[in-house]
Amino acid sequence: MAVNFARGLDEKNPVYLDRSAAQAAGYRDVLTLPTFPIAMSTERVDLIFAMLKLLQLDAAKILHGSQKFIHHQPICVGDRLTGTKRLSALTDKKGGALTFVDTVLEYRDTDGALVCEDHCSLVHRNS
Amino acid sequence: MSPIASGTLLPVLDTGLITRHRVALYMHGSGDTNPIHVDSDFARDKAGLPDCIVHGMYSMGLFGRLLAGWGGPGSVRSIETRFAAMLPVKETLRCEGTVESAEAVPAGWLATVALKASKSDGTLIASGSAQVLIESQKTSA
């Protein structure tokens, strides 16, 4: 998955494509690109739909407004991470025409150390 | 003094044609299987668009490539993107980064970089900012 992610972006550096090249550079396995964690949250897109339903928002009226990743440790193929997501803010903007749904998703390794934070802002059109 | 002056331009990343094949690979890699990105019939008949559109996160992925290509693998400490407009397939994207500031940290220098991606006619597709760690042994080499 991570390799197709890199190939789709036309990445040529073998540390993102090939295990032996990554290991020769000192990584455990193929290194992932900085925005790869989006693939980890997309695997559980059902949770996003469940959250929107709970908030009584229509998934068809949602746009991805902005996205941020904060990296604390490199993420390699084969790593085992646990993600915990929370709703951080629900804000009406433009006189109620838009609702911003902000979430924070934290990934931790098996020792509980913070590896990556995913800050996502979805925009719901209220019309 | 910081070896990375504000105003430094990162090497520009010009994608060349973003083909349907690249978008399909990215679909498999990202898990975002929305047909709007790969099925032109769906894009036209169901979404009312002339053709498929590239994933918004594809542009952000290119920012990631641009930054890691400059600072090296593992150097991107944070990356943030705002999505401005849709990008049709078979377009090109020009991704640019400009160093805004650099502060000294124990491991070296933490550069704040402003990001911009525009398509062939100059339309802004995405913008953002990032923090990239430039380790001191790399800057002195």
Interface residues (C-beta under 8 A of the other chain):
Chain A: M1 A2 V3 N4 F5 A6 R7 G8 L9 D10 E11 N13 V15 Y16 A25 Y27 L31 L33 P34 T35 I38 A39 T42 E43 V45 L63 H64 G65 S66 Q67 K68 F69 I70 H71 P74 H119
Chain B: T15 G16 R22 V23 A24 L25 Y26 M27 H28 G29 S30 G31 D32 G56 M57 Y58 M60 G61 L62 F63 G64 R65 L67 A68 G69 P73 G74 V76 R77 S78 I79 E80 T81 R82 F83
